[in-house]
Amino acid sequence: MTILLPFVAMTLFSPPEIPLLRGPVALSHLMLRQFVHPGDTVVDATCGNGNDTLLLAELVGATGRVWAFDIQSEAICQTTRRLAHAGCAGQVRFIQAGHETMAEHVSAGVAAVAFNLGYLPGGDRTLITRPETTLSACQQALTLLKPGGMVAVTAYPGHDGGDSEHAAVDAWAAALAPRAFHAWRMGQMNVPDTAPYFIMIQKAF
């Protein structure tokens, strides 16, 4: 249902469409749905088990492009199978390399870049994203964004190595020029301090 107000059109969810916002991934996906449209170019900087990649592939459609990065062949294989099952593998290009190589493969004009930090669920927990490469990738992502585009970061303070990474990403985002970037930090209040949370950065111009 669409309600027209002076100068504003607000689209409301009907009850069956209202998502349950349990955890930051659901919030990230809610935001990505607002920013990504058919034909867009987007990046999944950590494809993992393919949850974000699949959503992005569905959002950009057959005329769009998803660049999906991961250093682990296991992650790329899992994601490839998931995309094939959903019938949207054609719009995805995989790069088996660290997300800090993003700018070597992707051109400017990107609508969104998604990061899901930490380790591959069900995989080797010693293989994790790290502050130095994550910060490099985040900075490259901002350069690649088109005006109005967004970076979505899901951070996990609770695992080994996650505390230093989330602190580094928080400090980096907090130092961004406020006229050029709108940086938001969002997380559930009724969960432990070590629970994962969501950072969104929109490029103003």
Protein Blocks (a to p, Z undefined) as FASTA:
>chain_A
ZZddehiacddddfklpccdedjklmmmmmmmmmpcghiacddfblmnommmmmmmmmno
mmbccddddfbfklmmmmmmmmmmnopammpccddddfklmmmmpcghifbdcddehide
hiafklccdfklmmmmmmmmmmmpcghiacdddddfkbghjlmmmmmmmmmmmmpcfklp
ccdddddfkbcfkbccddddddfZZ
